[in-house]
């Protein structure tokens, strides 16, 4: 009888643990975008590579969930963080933003990257490759300034 109880307990624990790894597809990873990040910008390949490495997992439709991202309750935290990040800025939908929104977002990107607010420390602790060096941050910052200048120039009426 005791052996049956151990077997039943082991099966229950296995089913529970196995169920944690076989969660239904998360809404954050269901519809990956084929659109390039920052479509329509003049970002260099180096800037795009930095943004892909450090920003796309949260701020785009190209989220790649790590293995632990499918385990409860981590899955809930990741889903919340990504949904929040995408609601603030979605790099996969850059072309859908108005020029005034793009300019404001570029200003914000430049500021948070230059001040090492993004990517957040709790993310870079788990994903050290996402951390931006000072020179990485400077490159992104310079691009945001140049891109904002291009937006201002395109908004100016042509000379008569």
Order of alpha helices (4+ residues) and beta strands (2+ residues): alpha-alpha-alpha-alpha-alpha-alpha-alpha
